[in-house]
Amino acid sequence: MTPAPAPAPWGGPPWGRGGRRWITFPATFLALFTVLGCAGANAWHPQGRPFDVLAMVLLVLAPASLVLVVQRGAAAVVGACLAVAGPVTYLALGYEPGPAVVPLGFVVVALGATRQRWLAWGAGTAGALAVVVLAVRPDGPSPVYTTLTVTGLLIAMLLGEGARGRAERMRALRAARVSREEAAVAAERLRIARELHDVLAHSLSGITVQAGVGLHLMDREPEAARRALTEIRDASRDALDEVRDVLGVLRSDGEAPRSPAGGLASLVERARADGLTVHADGLDAPVPEQVAPVVHRALQEALTNVRRHAPEATVQVRLTAGTSVVLEVQDDGPPVAGLVEGYGLRGMRERAEAVGGSVVVESGPAGFLVRVSVPGVAP
């Protein structure tokens, strides 16, 4: 299973105890900076209201509200209100402004980054309007201070929007990555299941035929029964080797499967040994390496289907290779009414389409035809 990605610091709603600890340090630093800065401003301009404990309490409200605004819900609303009320009340009481409104800008950014847009814009707008209104009073903030404050809060709102957009893009990228990984895992499982189906279906069908022959001839023709047992042994060994190759992909970090051993001629010979009448033409045609497994599995599945559904039929196998590699397997068995593709034919089609090819399956009076066409190279 693919592990779920960890949420970004500003991105997700679940701010547990670890998230609150993360935000406590900058909030503490911001509170110290604001209190010391405003205390220094009051000492530098003593004509304002004397700096006292009430001033420190009002200045700490906005930095402390950072811990609330990142938690969402009612806590965020309370935090936003405190972040606005603290510095605005401080200015309204006539203290020397100093950096009193700076924490409100950080709160606005935090609200925007945590996808609480209406709170971010509401807190920023309320703070800016309050400073503008207070600037009208004779003892209110200076025009320069008012301009810088309004501009700073506007920038904070824009930064919050940018952080929110970045968080959403990161979430979308993580979701797309997880989706791609899940699709890749599903495709790999499907490919391995397809390989195992073809190997086991082909081998077990041949083993079943040979076992029946051996049981039938065990008393009358011991040598024929011995040959059938030999065929079973060879088919079992080959099947185990192919299964080992398929499962080896799991231990090789997705290494591409190799072409099954033996080639097309060995499939035809084994089908003949199982009692099928097979006429083959062009099996020595050069087949590009990248499509050889597709052709091999297609012939294997087609012969397996004939063995299972029309064992008395005569099979004609034709292979041509050039700009396209075309494999045709046709038997003269009875037509199939209401043809429904099973796992074998479906796997054959998926393999061919994966390399840009196609599969045609037809059933009619002339028999059953499977035609596989995949891209090739000029001989």
N, C-alpha and C positions, 0 to 999 in steps of 0.2 A: 504493500500500500504506500502511496505517496504521502509523506508527512505534510500537514497543513503549514503554510508559511506563517512565520511569526509576524504579528502586527507591527507596523511602523510606530515610532514613538508618538507621532501626532495623528496617526491614521485611524485607529480603531476605537470603538466605544468602551471596551472593557478596561478601564483604568483601575487595576487592582492595587494592592498595597505596594507592589514594586513600582507602579506608575506614579503613585503619590510620593513615594520616596524620591523618585527621579525629579519631580517638579519642585520638591521642597527646597533643594539647594539653590536654584536660581531665584526662587521667591524670597528666600532669606537674604541673599546677596542684594537683590533689588530693594528690599526694605531698608537694609543698612545704607545703601547708596542714596536712597531718597531722603531718609531721616538726616543723615550727615550733610547731604547737599543743601537741604532746606535750612538746617541749623546754621550752616555756614553763610547762606544767603541772608538770614535774619541778623546774624552778627555783623555782616558787611553793610547792611542797610537797617540800622536799628530804629528807623522812624516808623516801622510797621508795628503790628501787635507783637508783644514779646513771645518768643518761642517757649512753649511749655509742654506739659504732659499731654494735654488735649491735642496739641498739634501732632505729637508723635503718634498718638492713637489713630488720628484721621489719616496720617500718611501711611500707616502700616496696613490699613484696610485694603487698598488696591493690590499690593503685593501678595497679601494673604489670600485674596480671592482667586489667585491663580490655581490654588489647590482645589477650589470648588468648580471653576469653569470647565476644567478638563473632565469632570465626572458626568456631565450632561444632566438633563432633566431639571428638577426643581433646584438642585444644588447649583447648577450653572446659572439659573436665573437669579438666585440670591447673590452668587458671586459677581455677576455683571452689575447688579444694583449697587453692591458695596463698592465695586471698583469705580463707579461714577460718583457715588455719594461722598466717598472719602475725600478725594482731591477737590471736588466742587465746594464742599462745606469748608474745607481748609482755606480756599481762596475767598469764599464769601465772608469768613470771619476776619479777614484783613491781614493774614499772615503774609510775609514776603514769599512770593510764588516759588522761586527756585525750580527744581525738577519735580514739582509735586504731581504733574500730569503724566510724567514718563511711564509710571507703572500701568496707567490706563491704556497706553499704546500697546504694551505687552499683552495685556488682557484681551484687547481687541484682536491681536494676531492669534492668540491662543484659541479664541472662540472661532475665528474663521478657519483655522487649521483643523479643528475638531468638527468641522462641517455643521456649525451652528451659525449660519449666515445671518439670520434675522437678529440674533442676539449681538453678533459682532457689529453689524451696521447700526443697530439701535444704541449700543453703548458708545460707539464712536461718535455718532451724530449727537447724542445727548450731551456728551462731554464737550464737544466743540461748540454747540449752541449755548451751553451754560457759561463757558469762558467768554463767548462773544457778549452775552448779556451782562456778565460781571464787568466787562471792560468799559461799559457805559458809565459805571459809577466813578466818582472822583478818585476813590481809593482803590479802584480795581486794577487789573493787570494792564500793562502798557500795550499800545498798539503792536509793537514789535513782538512782545511775548504772545499776544493773542494770535498774530499771524503765524508765528512759528508753531504754536500749539495746534491750531486748526490744520495747518499743513501736515504736521506730524501725525495727527489722528487720521487724516485722509490716507496718508502713506501706509499707516498701520492697517487700515481696512483693506487696501489693495494688496498688501503683503499677506493678509489672512486669506483673501480670495486666491492668491497664487499658491499658497501652501495647501489650501483645500483642493484646488485643481490638481496639484502634483500628487497629493495623497490618492485622489480618485484614479489618476493615471497609473500609479503604482499598483493599486488594487486590481485594476483592469489587466495590467501586465502579469501580475501574479496569477490571476484567474486564468488568463490565456495560457500561461506556462503550465499550470496544473492540468488544464484541459488537453494541451498537447502531450503531456506526459501520460495522461490516462489513455489518450487515443493510441499512443505508441505502444503502451502495455497491452491494450486490447488487440492491436494489430499483431503484436508478437505472439500473444496467446493463440489467436486465430491461425497464424501461420504454422505454429507448432502442432496445433490440433489437426490442421490440414495434412501436414506431413505424416503424423502418426496414423491418421485415418487411412491414408493411401498405403503406407507400409503394412499396417496390420490387416486391412481388408484384402490386399493383394496376396499377402503371404498366407493368411489363414484360409482363404478360399482355396489356394493351391494345396495346402496341407490337408484340408478336408477332402478334396478329390483324391489325393494320393492315399490317404488313410482308408477311404472306401475301397479303392482298388486293392490295397494290401489285404484288407479283411476278406474281400471277395475271392482273392486268388491264393490266400495263405495255404490252403490244403491242396488245391489242384496244381498250382504253379508257384512253388516256393521261390524260384528265382525272380519271377515277376513281382512277387510280394517283397522280396529283398530290394529290388530296384525302387519300389514305391517307398519303402522305408528310407532308402538312401536319399530319395528326392525330398522326403519330409525333413531329414536331418539337414540337408543343404539349404532348403528353404528357411528352416528355423534359424540356422546360423546367419544367413544373409539378412533375415529380418532383424535379428538382434544387433547386427552390425549397423544397419540403417537406423534403428531406434537409438543406438548409442550416438550416432552422428547427430541425430535431431536433438536429443537431450543435451549433447555437448554444447549446443548453441547457448544454453542457459549458463554455462560456466565460462563462456568466452566473450562476454560483454557484447552480445548481438552480432557476432561474426556471421557473415553470410553463409548459408548452407552450401555445401559442396554438391557436385553432381553425384547422383547415386552411382554406386559401382556397378560394373557389368555392361552398361550400355544398352542400346535398344535391341541389339541382336539377342542378348541374353534373355530379355523379356519374351521375345518371340519363341526362343528355344524352350523356355520353361512352360509357356502356354501350350506348345506342341507336346511336351512331356506330360502335361495334364490332360491330354486327349483332344485339344482343339485342333482344327484344321486351319492353319494360318499360312497365307501366301503374302510374302513381304517383297517390297520393291523400293530401292533407294535408301535403305537403312544406313549405307556408308556415306551418305551425303554430308558435307561439312556443315555442322551446326555451331553457330557462335556460342562461346562459353557462357555468356550471360543468359541465354535462353535455353541452354541444354537441359537444366533441371525441369523447366516447364514442359518441354517436349517429352522427356522421360516419364514424368508423372502422368501426363496426359495419356500416353500409350499404356502405361501400367493400369490406370483406372479404366480405360476403354476395354482392355483385355479382361480385366477382373469382372466388369459388367457382363461381357459376353459369357464368361465362364459361369457366372451365377444365373443369368437369365436365359441364355440360349446356347447351352453347351454343345448342341448338335450342329450348330451353324458353321458355315465356312466364312472365314474372316479374311478380308483383303486389307493389307496395310501398305500405304504409299507415303513416302516422305520426299519432298522436294525442298531444296535450299537455294536461295539466291538473295534478291533484295528482301524477300519474305521467306520465312520457313513455314511450310504448310504440311501438317500431318493429317492424313485421312485414315480413319479406321471404319470399315463398313462390313457388316455381316448380313447374311441372307436369312436371318431369323424372322419370325412373324412380327408384324407391326405392333407397336405398343400404343394402346388406346389411352388417351388422357395422360400423356407423358408429364410426370412431375419430377423435377430435378431434385435428387437427393444430395447428401453431403458431398459425395464424390464428384458429380458433375458441377455442383456449385463451386467446389474447391478448384476444379479445373478451370472454370471460367474466371475465378478471382485471380488465379496465378497468371493466366494469359493477359487479363486486363492490367495487372500490376506492371507488366513490361510493355504495355501499349498494343497488345494483341486482342484477338477475339476468338470466340468459340461458337460454332454452329452445330446444333443437334437436331437431326431430322429422323423421323420414323415414318415409313411408308411401305407400299407393296414391295419395293426393291430391298427392304431390310432397314437396318438401323445404321445411321451414319453419324460419325463424330468428326468434325473438321476443326482443327486448331490452327490458327494463323498468328504468327508472332513476327516482329521485325527481325530481319537478318542482315547479311552483308553479301555483296556480290562475290561470287566464287572467283 
